[in-house]
Amino acid sequence: MRHRNKVSGEPSTSSDEIEGSSEAKEGLKAAEIRVEAPKRSAYVILALIGLMMYSSWTVYYYQYQVLPVPLTADQAGKRGFSEFEALEHVKALAGLGPHPVGSTALDRALEYVLVAAEKIKNTSHWEVDVEVEEFHVNDGANRLQSGLFRGKTLIYADLDHILLRITPKFAAEAKDNSILVSSHIDSVFSTQFTSVEYDVMQTTVRIRPLDRGGAGDCSSCVAVMLELARGVSQWAHSFKSSVIFLLNTGEEEGLSGAHSFISQHPWSETVRIAIDLEAMGIGGKSSIFQAGPHPWAIEKFASAAKYPSGNIMGQDLFSSGLIKSATDFQIYKDVAGLSGLDFAFSDNTAVYHTKNDKVELLKPGSLQHLGENMLAFLLEAASSPSLPNNNAHEAAAYSDQDSAIYFDILGTYMVVYRQHFANMLHNSVLMQSLLIWIMSLVMGGYSATLSLALSCLSVIFMWVLAIGFSVLVAFILPVLSSAAVPYIASPWLVIGLFGFPSLLGAFTGQHLGFILLRKYLSHTYAKEKRTSLPSSQAYLAMLEAERWHFKAGTMQWLIILMLLHYYKIGSSYIPLVWLVTPSFSYGLLEATLSPRRLPKPLKIATLLIALSVPMVVSAGAIIRLISVLIGTAVRFDRDPGATPEWLVNVIVSVVVAAVVCLTMVYLLSYLHLSGAKRPFILVSCILFGLSLAAIRSNTVPSYTDETARAMNVVHVVDTMESHSNVKDYTSYVSLFSFTPGNLDREVQQINESFECGRQKAVDFVTFSVKYGCWTSKDTESGWNPSEIPALKIKHDSKIDERVTEVSIDTKLSTRWSLAVNTDLISDFEFRVSGDKEKLVPVGGKTSVGGWHVIQFSGGRAAPRKFDLTLLWVKNATHSSGQTSQDKKKYLVKLRTDIDRVTPQVERVLKKLPSWCSLFGKSTSPFTLAFLSAIPIEF
């Protein structure tokens, strides 16, 4: 009987496609089996790779870059949102220059916001009641026990906030249930400066802001809130709840504004839902990156928002601790037990807290996008007859039992479903997948089981070699480039630097597994005598191996789905779509009911269907994740010099390699039986070489004026070795960077006798600079010995339990950090001098690295004299050789900051390369810092 098994495929004329294809055909004819060899051309495979890359970028573009058209006031109307009006607020606030806590610029910003709030009140709907309040906070203390704040007590004083409460006038009960919308007015000190003025008479230097700074973080948020409040004030007569707008200060110094409102203001008792607006860049779409624990808010947002944007991937990263950051939402969730939403602008992440956080980089449509989404959400939420309770225990229960999984599709539709539905869906998919695999292996017997094992081995080879090739490049980059991270200003370079090496490694690893599997299957076909000639057996084995490699991709995603489902990770929707769609495609177009049927080449249509849904659902979010990761490399080294220069490159390379292995596993299975292997390798090597050449020749600069390296220039007056003896001090200028890499180029251009290295580590209590540069040239002016803080022992009692009383005088400083050695001190109390009330009582403290840090920030009227009571550990000893040198020497360490530029710092700032920028964060010092300490043997 004559059997005909015709297999069609795409063309290939390459000599490396199928060994001995001519003899195979002749042999098959002799055996009365005719099989036509697949001829996938190199052009088809390369076109598929190009199509996948282009489709990914297209998805990303539509999901994150397409913004609504900005509306004027006339176009928006009284009840709408106008970006043009909001932009005027941004320009006014950012035009004030940096406005950190305690600055006169912040006072002017508060005045501006207050005037705008009063205008909203005066122009509101006649049936709407708008209350405007200036909320002054004398002092308070925040002791969060997790994340960035572990081992810290954050104290604040003399803070001012602006509040608006919008309520329907004839529904008094609406005040009992409120929706809080919050953001912060204050900025860091390091945003744009363009001019320096030195006052010789007062021996001080003042920096005059001529360009706009702090536009993204968070003048843009405040501007949206003001325009949003104006629109809401025209709608609220139909509300069933009130809306509170909190424009706070102190966020940049440790979430102090949100904490003071929650702990001290009576309106906080009425809040049921909290919405926080933030920025970790400037402009673009403001996306939800944290939601819950109660799913009510995200479900309302998904149904109401016109341009929904958000993804639970950000929430998973935040909760894992991989993202070293915090927002006011942490206060609302952890302290107040509230549920809600956390939004953030994340375009241009590299400019965060630098001179480039300015209006010019704010994309048109950014404010319109957030404003229209928020307005629609507030109208929906405030009109709801019931808001969720703010019970902390109930919220915690929701976090485990009924939290929401959410993601948007192309920025036009948001998918939201609850965890209990995800559990049912995942269990169903997992059980069906495992059942199919078990039945297949039972029907296929030992041969199928071993084939699966070998195809999975090829996946392991793929991961090992993809990561290996990519990491090798990561170690090479600092050698070839003057910058440790040379692609920050041009993130697209990672495609050539890490993407193509990863792709080559993935293909090489998979091809090694393919060869092993092919040999095994050839032996199996010969043993089973399903064909008469060895050449036909080899050919059929290659077809079978190709199919097993495609199926191994589904096994890879099946294992990932199992793990994410087990740990209840919200991002499990990603492996779900990458498993279900390819499995459906394969089952529809490739699967056969008979295990004895001869294999056919995989169809191109199978691949196109398999990748369609996963690409639309996840490609944009993955690209966004990588771009944000690259942007944060600017400030990666939280303790300068503490991490190896190559670490950022390794992290980025591993992430890129992982993305390649996860997303290209299906496409690579088509490459083994095609004529595209050599062209693919050649093109990949050429693009990789061009990327390396661009880095080596500095054709593409590592940093630019718009994407600057994060630096700090600090005039340090150090009295730590003299126990605050003002006659015995060292004075120098410290230069360090949060961006990995040495400072040789910068120091050479500055030319101020800097020495660089690791031999002069500085602990800015306890923010440590382990690699930096310093100079003592002309550092005796611009400060006065009377400004050196005083740490004095008032009393030291050694009866029963040892207790030491310390007085602290920070002199001019209202921003300082103090560290207590917890190896010797079991607990402490802290209060303002002359005040009986304790700011920090005994108990409830944690430590990191053997220190508990008190971080203080306040306005100009904040207290400067304090009392510290130290309770010693019983039988305390400090002789252990395992402790650090500081812990052996110091009982208490203190750093005080003054926002002033001394003459030497002025010269350095003037000569600082344009590709560098000052960078501010809550733990880093201002441009003038004093260091003091109390030794253990005082």
N, C-alpha and C positions, 0 to 999 in steps of 0.2 A: 504494500500500500504506500502511495506517495504522500509525504507530509510536506506542507508548505508553510513556513513561518517567516513572513516578510516583515522586517523591522525598518521603519522609516526614521530618519533623523536629519539633522542639519549637516551641511557639508564640511569636509576637511580633506585637504590634499597633503597634509604634513606627513613627513616620513617617520615621525615619532609617535604616530597615533596608535596603530595596532600592529604588533610585530607579526610579520609574515602573513599580511592580509591576503595577498594573492594566492599563496599556497592554501590558506584557510578556505578560500572560496572554491578552489579546485577540489580540495579534500571533501568539503561539504557536498559538492555536487556528486562526487563519487559515493558519498554516503547517502545520497538521495535526500539531503537536507540543504536547502538553499537559504543562506542568510546574507543580507546586504549590510556591509559595514557602515556604521554611522559616520557621517562626514560633517561634523560641526566645524565650521571655519573659525579661524582666529578672530575674524572680524565680528562674528556673532557673539563670541564670548567676551571679547573686549568691549563690545557695544553694551552687553548686559552689565558689565562692571561699571561702565560709564553711566548707563541709565540708572543704576542703583544709587550712585553718588549724586547724580543730578536730581533724582527724585527726593533723596534725603534733604538736600539743600532747599528744594522747592517747598517741601513740607515745613521745614524750619522757617523759611521766609514767610509763608502764609500764617504760620502759627504765632510767630513772635515779632515780625517786622512790619506787617501790614497794620497800619493804625488808622483810626477814624479821622475824618476831616475836621479840623478845629472850627468851632463855631464862634461867631461874634455875639455880642450881647443881644443885638437885634434878631439874629438868627435863632438863638436859644430861647429868647423870650424871658419873661419874668420867672417862669417855672422851670426853665431848662438850665443846662450847665454850659457855660461859655469858657473855652480855653483862653480866649483873648483876655477876659477879665481875670482869670486865675494867673495868667502869665504876668500881668501887671503886679500882682502880689509877690510873685517869685522875684521879679526884678527889684522891687522895693526892698525885700528882705535880704536878698543876696548882695544887693548894692551896699548894704551896711558893712560888708566885709565879715571876717570871722567874728562870731558872737558867742564865745564860750561863757559858761557860768562865771559870774563875777565881773564881767566886762561891761563897760558903758554901752558898747554896741548892742549887747543883749537888752539893756534897758530901753534903748531906742526901738528894738524889734518888738518888745512887749508893748510899748506905747503905740506902735503902728497897728499891731493886732487888736489892741483894745479899741482904737478908733474905728477899725473896720468892723469889729463886733457891734459897736454902738450903732453904726450905720445900718447893719443888718436888722437890729432891733427896731430902729425907727422906720424902716421900709417894709416891715413884715406885714402879712395879711392881717386884717383887722380882727379876725377870729382866732389869731394865734398869739400866744404869750411867749415872748423871748426874754429870758433873764440873762444878764451879763454880769459876771462876777470876777473880781481880781482876788485870787486865792493866795494868801501869803503863808508860808510855812516857816516856823521858827527853827525847828530841828527835827530829826528823826533818824532811825537806824534800820537798815535792811540787812537781814541775815539769811539769804538764800543758801541752801545747802547743796546745790547741784550745779553742774556745768562750770561755767567760767567763775562762779562765785563761791565755789567750794574753798574753804579755808580763809574766807574773807568776811569782814563786817564793813558795810558801806554806810557811812554817816554823811548826812546832808544838813545844811542850815541856810537860812535866809534865801529861800527860793520863792519865786513868784510864778503863778500860772494864770491863764485866762480860761474861763469856763463860759459856755453858752448852754442854756437849757431851753429847748423849743418844745412847747406843749400846746395842745388845743385848749383854747381859753375856757370853753364851756364843758370840759371833761376833766375835772380836778383829779379824778382817780388815775388819770394817765401818768401823773407824777410818781405813782407808786411803782411803776414798771418802766425802766429806761433802757435804751440802747446807747452804749457808749462808743463814740468815735474818737480816737486818740492819736496824737502825734506830738513831736517835740519841736520847739522853736530854736533851742540852742544848737550850736554847731561846734566842731572842734576848732582849735586855734590855728590849724595848719592850712586852711583853705587860702585861696589866692592872695598873694601879696605882690605888689609891684614897686613899691617905693619905701625907702627907709629914711627917717629923719632923726638926727641925733641932737639932743638938747645938751649942750656943753655945760650950761649953768646947773642943770639938775643931774648931770652925769647919767642920763638915761637916754635910751633910744626908743622912738615910737615908730611903729610900722604903719604906714598909711595905706589902706586898701583902695586901689584905684580900679581894680577889676572885680568882677563879681565872684563871690565864693560861697560855698555851702548851698548851691542851688539845688543839688540833688538831695542831700541829706542835711536837713529835710525841709528846706524852704518850699520845695515842690509839694510836699505832703500838706504843709500848713496852708499853702495857697489853694489846694484842692478842697481842704476842709472849709475855708472861708467862703469859697464860691458854692460849695455844697450846702453850707448852712444858709446862705442866701436863698438858694432854691428850695430847700426844705421848709424855710419860713413861709413860703407861699402855698405849701401843700398841707401843713400840719393840722389844719382845722378838722381834717377827717381822720386823724390818727387815733389809735387806741393806747398808744404808749408815747412817752416823751423821748426825745433824742438829746443826749448830752455831748457836746463837743469839748474835749479837753485838749487845750494847747499848752503843753507843759514844758518845763525846763529841767535840766539835770539828767536827761536821758543818756547823754554821752559820758557822764561820769558814774554810771552804774544804775540806770533805770530809776533814779531817785524821784523824778516827777510823778511817774505812775504809782510808785510805792507810797508817796506822801498823800496822793489823792485817795487811794484805796484805804489807807490806814487812818486818815485824819479828816476827810471831808464827809459831811452827812449825806450828800447825794450818792455816794458810793454804795450805800445800803439799798438803793433802788435799782441798781444796774443788774440786768439779766443777761445781756449779751455784750461782749466787748469786741470792737473792731480796731485793729492797730494798723496804721499806715507807716511804712518804713521805706528806706532806700539803701541798697548795698551797691549802688552805682548811680547812674543818672539817666532818666528817661526810658523810653521803650514802653513795653506793656508792664503794668503793675500787676503781678500775678500773686495768687494765693499760694503760700508755701507752708502754712500751718493752719489747721482747722480743727475744731472740736474742743474738748472731747465729745460733747453732744453734737449730733449731726444736723441739728435744726438749722443752724446758720448757713452751712454749706449747701444744704438742700434748697433753702430759700434763694440763695444767691444763684444757684444753677438754674432755677426756674425763672428768675427775674432779669439777670444780667444780659445786656445786649451783646457784649463782646467778652464772654467768660474766658478767663485765663487762670489756670492753676494746675498743680500737679502734686500728688502725694509723695513723689520722690524727694522733694525738698524737705517735707516733714519727716520722712524716714531718716534722712541724713542729719537733720537737726537733733532728733531724739537719740540717734546713735552716738552723738558727741563728735562726729567727724568734722562738723562745721563749728569752729571755735568763735561763736558769736552769740549774742542775746538781744532780744527786743523787749519792749514793754509788755508784749503779749505773755511773756513768762511770768510777769507779776500778776497779770489778770488771771492767768490759769492756775499758777501754783500758790499764790498768796490769797487771792479772792475766791478761788474755786469757780471761776467763770468759764464759759465756753464762748467761742467766737471765731473770728477770722484774722489772719495776719497777712497783710499785703506787702510787697516790696518791689520797687523798681530795681532791675538787675542788669540793664544794659551798661556797657562801659564799666564793668566791675573794677577794672584796674585804677580808675580815677577816684575811687572811694577814699574820702578823708585826705585828699591831696589838693594841690593848687588848681587842678583841672576840674574840680567839682563846680562847674560854672554854667551859666545860662546858655552859652553858645552851643553846648553839647546836648541840650534838651531838645529831643526830636519833636517836630510838630505832630500833634495828635496824642502825645503821651498823656498830658493832663486830661484831654477830652476822653480818652479811653477809661482812665480810672474814675473820672467824675461821672460819666454817664452810667457806668456799672454800679457805682456806689449809690447814686441817686435812685436808680431803679430798685436796688436792693432795699434801701431805707424805706421807700414808699411801700414796698411789699411787706417788709418786716414790721414796721411801725403800725401798719393797718391790721396786722394779725391780732385776733382776739386773745391769743395766749402765747407768751414767751416762755422758754424753758426756765426752770428754777435754777438759781445759782448755787445750789447745794454742792459742796465740794465732794462729798462722798458719792452722791449720785453721778456727778461728772466723772469721777474715777471709775465707777462701775461701767459707764458708757465707753470709757477708753478701752475696756477689755471685751465687752459684750456686744456693743452696737455702734462702734465708731464707723466713720464714713471713709470709703475709698473713692477718690475723685481724680479726674483728669479731663483735660479739654481736648477736643478734636479740631485742629486747624483754627483755634481761636473763635469758633462759631457755635460750638455746642459742648456742654459739659456733661460728662457721664458721672453719676453719683450713685453708689449703692452701698448698703451697709454690710458690716463684717459678717453678720449671720447669713446673709445671702451669698457672700463670697465663700464662706465655709461650705455651704451646700453646693455651689457651683464648682469649687475646686475639688471637693470630695467626689463629685460626679465625674469630672474630667479625669481625675487620677484613677478612679476605679475602672472606668471604661478603658483608659490607656493601658493600665496594667493587665486588664483582662484580655485585650487585643494582643498585647505582647506575649502573655502566657500561652494563649491559644496558638499563636504563630510559632512559638518555640516548641510547643508540644507537637504540632503538625510537622514542623521542620526537623525535629529530632536533634540529635547531637550536632549535626552539621550546622543547623541554624543557630544553636546556642554558641558554638565556637565562632561562627561568623559574626554574631553580635558582639562577642567579646573582642574580636580583632578590630571590628569597626569602631568600637568604643576606645580601643587602644590608639587608633589613629587620631581620635579626638584629643586624647591625652597628649600624643605627639604634637598635634596642632597647637595646643595651648603652650606646651613647653617651649617649642621653637619660636612661636610668635612672640611670647614674652621675652625669650632669650635674645632674639634679634633686636627687639625694640629697646630692651634694657642696655644692651651693648652700645647702641647709639646714644643712650642717655649718659653713659660714662664718657663717651668720646666728645660730646658737645663742649664741656667746659675746657677741654684741651684745645679745640679748634677755634673757640670764640673767646673774646675778652670778657664776655658776660656769662655767668653761670647758667642763666635762663634766657637764651638769646631770642626767643620767639614771643615774648610778652606783648610787644607792640604789634606783632603780626601773627595772630593765633592760627591763621590758615596754614602756616608753615608746618604745623604738627602733622598735617596730612602727608607731606613729603618726608619729614624727619622721622616720624614714628609709624604713620599709617601704612606706607608701602613696605618698610621693613617687616612690620607685623604681618602684612598680607603675604609677603614672601615666606616668612617663617611658618605661617599657618598652612600655606599650600605645601611647603616642603614636608612639614610634619604629617599632613594628611596623605601626601603622596607616598611617604614611607609606609604608612599603614595600609594604603591602597595596594602597594606591591606585595606586602605580606599576605593580605587577604586574597589577592588574586592568585598567588601561588597555592594557598590552601584550597581555594575553590577549584583550581585546575586539577589538583590532586583528587579532590572529591568527585569531580565530573569524570575523571579517568577511572576511578574506583567503581563508580556507579554505572559506567559505560552508557551514559545517556547520549553520547555521540561517538563516532568511530575513529576520528582523527585527533591527534594531540593539538593541531592548530585550531580546530573548531572548539576544542575544550578550553583552550587558553582564551579564545575570543569570548565565549559565553561566560567564562569566569570573570572577565573584565566587566561585562555588562552587569553581572550579579554584584560585583564589588562596588560598582557605581551606585547601585540601588541601596546597598547596605550603608554606604556613606551618607546618603540622603537621610535614611532612617536613623542613623546615629545622631544626626542633628536634632531630630525629635526627641531622642533619648536624653540628649544633653539638656534640653529645655524641660523635659519631664522631671529630671532630677532637681533642677533649679526650682521648679514650681513646688516640688515636695518640700524643699528646705524653707522657702519663703512662706509657704502655707503653714508649716509646722510652727514657725516663729511668729506667725501672724503679721508679716510685713506687708504694708499696704501696696507696695510696688509689685506685688505678685501678679497684678494684671498684665504686666509686660511678658513674663514667661508664659502666661496663659494664652495670649494671642500668638506668640511665636511658636507655641506647640499646636494649638487647635487648627489654625489656618493651614499650615503646611501638611498636617496630618490629614485634614479634609481633602486638600488638593491631591495628595498622593493616593488617598483611598479612592477618589473620584476618577482619576485618570491613569493610575499606574497599577493599583492592587489587582491581584488575580485570586480566584477562589481555589485554584488547583496549585499545590506546591510543586507538581511535576511539570508545570508549564515552563517552557524555556523563557529566559529573561529577555526584555527588550530595552533599548536605550531610553533614558528618561526624556520626556517631552519638555520643550521649552515652555509650553503653556503651564505645565505643572509648577515650574519655578515662578512664573509671573503671578499666578494665582496665590501661591504660597507666600510670596513677599508683599502682596498688595495691602492687606489689612495691617500686618505688623509695622510696615513702613509708615503708613498714615497715622497710626496710633502712637508710635514710640520714637520715630526718627528725630522729630523736632526736639523732644525733651532730652534725648541723648546728646544731641549737638549742643543744646543749651547748657547741659551739665558740664560738658567738656570746656565750653567757652568761659563759664563762670570759674571753673577750676583753674584755668590758665590765668584769668584776671586776678584771682586771689594770690597767685604766686608772687605778686608785687609785695605783699605783706606776710609772706609765709613764715618767715623766721621771727617768731614772736619774741624770743630772747636772742637777739642778734649774735650769730656765731655758734648757737647751741646745736644747730642741725648741719649735717654735711652739705656741701655745695651741690652735690649731685642728687640729693634726695627729691627735690621737686621734679627734676627730669625723670627720675625713676618712677615716681607716682604717676605722672602724666603718661609716661610710656606704657606702664602696666594697664592703666585705664583704657588707653587707645587700643592696646593689644587685646584686652578683654572684649571691647566693643567689636573689634574685627572678628574674633573667634566666635562670638555669639551671633552676629548678624550675617557673616559671610559663609557660615558653615554649609548652608544649602547650595549657594552658588558655586563654591569651590568643588563640590562633588561633581559638577558638570565639566570641570576643567581637565580631568585626567584622561578622558577619551576625546580629546579635541586637538586641533592643530594650534591651539593658542598658548601652549606652555612656554615655548621659547619667546614669542612676542610679549607675553605677559611678564616674564622675568626681565626681558630687555627694557620694556617701558617702565616697570617698577624701579629698576636700577637707575635709569636715566633721570626719572623724577626725584628719586632720593639723592642722586648726585647733584642735581641742580639746586636742591634745597640746601645741601651741605655747602655748596659753592657760595650761595647767597649769604649764608651765615659767616663763612670763612672770610669772604671779601668785604663784609659789612655793607654789601649792597642793600640789604634789608636790615636797618639798624635795630639793635636790641631794645632800645628805649628811644622815645621821641619827646618833643615838647608836650604832646597831647597824652602820651602814656609814659609817665615819669617813674623813675626809681624812687622808692619810699625811703626817706632819710630823716635823721634827726641831728641837729646841731645844738649842743647844750653847753653853756658855761657852767662848770661844776666848781663849787667851793666845798672842799672836803675837810671836815674836822673829826672824822670817825676815829682816828688814832689818838686824838687829844682830848676826847670826852668834852667836846664843845668849848675848848679853850680857844677864844677868838684870836689869841696871839700865835697859835700854832695851827696852821692850816696849809692845804695845798690847793692851788687854783689852776685850772686848765680847761680847755675847750675839748669836749668829746664829740666825735663824729662817728655815727654808726648807721647801719641800714637794715631795714626789715626785709629787703630783697636779698636772697642768697648771693654770695660772691664777694670777692675782695673789693677794696676801695682804691686800688692803685691808680686807675684813670682819674677818678674824682680828685684824689689828693694831689696828683700831678698838676691838674688844672688849677686847683685852689692855690697851691704854692704858699702855704703858711706854716711851713716847718712841722707838718704832721708826721708822727711815727705811727705805724700800724702793726697790729699783731694781736696775739692772745695773752701776752704777758701782763697786761694791765686790765684785767676783768673788773668791771664796775657793777655793783649791785645797786640799782635804783629802787630798792626796797619793794618787793624782791623781784623786780623786773631786772634781769641780769643782761649785761652786754659782755659777751665772752670773746667777741672779736670786734675791734673797732680801731679808731685812730684818735690821737690826742696831741695837743700842743700846749705848751706853757708860755708861748710867746705873747707878751703884752696882755696878760690876763689879770692884772691888778686893779683895773679900773672898771667902772660900770656897776659896781656893787659896793656895799659898805659893811664893815665887820659888825655893825649893830644889827644887821639883817640876819645874822647867823642864828638859827633857832637854839633854844636853851632846853636841855634835858638835865634835870637836877633830881638827886635823891633827897626827898624830904624826910623819910623815916625808913628804917630797916629793922624790923623786929624778928628775932630768932627764937622767941619763946614759943614752945609747943610747935606750931606750924609757922614757917617763915613767911612773913608778909613785908613787901617793899612798896613804899609810897613814892611815886615819881610825879614831878610837876613838868608840864610841857608848855613852852611858849614858842609858838610858830612865827612870832614877830609879824611881818607884813603878809605872810602867806595864808590864804584861805583854801589852798589845794595842797594836800600832802598825803603821804603814806607812811604808816608806822608798822613795823613787824615785831612780833613778840616770839621769843624762842620757846616753843612748846615742849622741847625736850627737858627744859628746866622749870618752866612755868605751867602749872596744871590748869589755871584759870585766871581771869582778871576782871576787874570792873573799870568802867571808863565814864567820866562825867565832865561837864564844863565846870571850870573852877568857880567856886562860890554857889554852885547849883546843887541842891540836895538830890534832885532826880537823876537817876543813872541812865545815861544814853545806852550803855552796854552793860547789862547786869551779868552776874555769874551764871554760867551754864550755857549749853547749846552751841558750843564752838567746835569747829573742825580745824584741821591744819593740813598744809601741803608742804612737803619737804621739810617738816619740822618748824614751820613758821605759821603763825596766824597774822594776817594783814588787816589793819584798819585803814580804810581808804576814805579820805574826807574831802568834800567839795562843798563850797558855799559861796554866797554872794559877798559883796563888799562889807556888809554889816555882820558877817558871821563871826563867832567867837574865835579867839586866838590863844586862849589859855585854858589848859585842861589838867585834870588829875587822873592818874593811872595807878590802880592798885593791883599789884602782882602777887598771886598766891603760888608759892613755890611747890614743886613736886617734893614729896617726902624723900629724904636721903638722896637729893639730886646730885648727880655727878656729871662732869663734862669732860672727862678724860678719855673717852672712847676714841680710838683712832678711826672709826668708821664715819664720824661726822665730818661735815665740811669745815673749812678753816673759819668761816664766819660764825658758824654755830659754836665753835670752840671758843671764840673770842667775845661775841656780843650777846648781851641779854635782850637789848632793844635796839632797833635801827630806825632812823627817821630820815625821810627826804621831804623837803619843802620846796614848792615851786613858786616862781614869780614870773608873770607874763611880761618880760622885759628883754630887750636885746642890748647886750653890752657891745662896746666898740669892736672887740675881737670877733664876736659872733656876727656883727654887722659886716665886717670885711669878708668873712667866710660865706655869708649868704649872698653877698654881691658877686662873689667869684664862683658860686655853686653852679655847675653846668646846667644848661637849660633842660637837660633830660632828667634832672633830679628835682624832687619836691619834698618839702617837709611833710611829715605824716604824723597825725595825732590819734591817740587812743587813750582810754581812761587810765591805763597804767603807765604810759610813757610821760616823761617830764616835759615842762615848758622849756623855753630857751635859757632860763636861769634856774639852777637847782642847788640847794644846800644839803649836804649829807652830814648827819650827826649820829652818834651812837652812845650807848652805855655799855661798857665792858662787863663781862661776868664778874671779874675781880675788881669791882668798883671800890 
